[in-house]
């Protein structure tokens, strides 16, 4: 499991590889919060290489969404596989997050 962060046109893009689970959720949270504290306000989390997100991973995404919005920022998600799309629909989190099919669409939505 790893997270990579890069900036694309003023947007912080986080690639999540593997799974987002209880064992690594704090690492993701800290990386995004560090960027938020340094003044970044636009975030995209790309799940194209993610196979699974557990409930604690979902909790971190909700927490980050709230913190980013409180700071006047925006968070988008991209490239959820079919299982993850179903998970977001079942938990109604698809109504909380702006979710794009592709990284390009997500980047263009800011």
N, C-alpha and C positions, 0 to 999 in steps of 0.2 A: 504494500500500500504506500502510495506516495502522493504528494501534492506538489504541483509546480505552479508558480505564479509568474505571469509576465504581463506587461502592459501593451495594449493594442489601442492606439489612438485615444489615449486618456482614459481607457477603461482597464481596470484590473481584471485579468482573466485567470481563474483558478481551474486547473485541470485536475480532476480527481481520478486516480488510477486504482483499480481494485474494488475495495469495499469501503463504505463509510459506516463505521460501526463504533461501539462503545470504546474500543481500544485506541482509536485514533481521532475521535471527534474533536478533542481539545486542541490537537495540533492544527486542524483546519480552522477552528474558531480563533486561535491565537494569531495565525497568519493573516486572516482577514481583518481582525481587530487592529493589528499592527499597521496595516495599510490604511485603515480608517483613521487611526490616530495621526498618521503622517499626512492627512489631508485628502486622501482619495475618497471619492463619493460615488463612483460608478463601478459596480462589480458584476461579473458574469462567472457563474460556476458551470463548467462544462463537464457533463457526466458521460461523454462518449466512450470512456474506458472504464466505466463503473458498472459492476454487475449487481450490486446489492447495497441497500441502505437499511439499517435497522432503526428501531424507534428512537434510540438516542441520537442517531445521525439526523433523523427528521427534526428532533428537538433542537439540535444545534442550528439547523437551517432556519427554523422559525425564530430562534433567538437572534441570529445574525440579521435576519430580515428586519426585525424590530429595531435593533441597534442602529442599523444603517439608515432606516427611515427616520429615526429620532435625530440623526445628524444631518438630515436633509439629502440623503443619498438614495440610490436605487440599486436593487439586486435583481438580476435575471438569472434564469436557469436555462440550460440548453442540452439537447441530445440525450433525453431520457429514453432508455430502451422500453419495450412494451411492458415488461414487468414493473419498471419504475413508474411509468405513466399510470398503470392500474393502481399502484400503491398511492400515488398522489391523488387520484380520483377518489379512491375509497376513503381516504383520510380527509377529503375535501381541501387538501392543501393546494390543489390546482386552482382554487379560487384566491389563495393568498399570494401565490407567486406568478410572475409572468414567465411562461415557459415557451421556449422557441424550439422548433424542430432542428434548426441548424445553428451553428456558431455565428455564421454571417447574419442570419435574421436577428439573432439576439443582439449582436453588436449594432446593427442598424436601427434597433428599436429604442436606443437611448436618445 
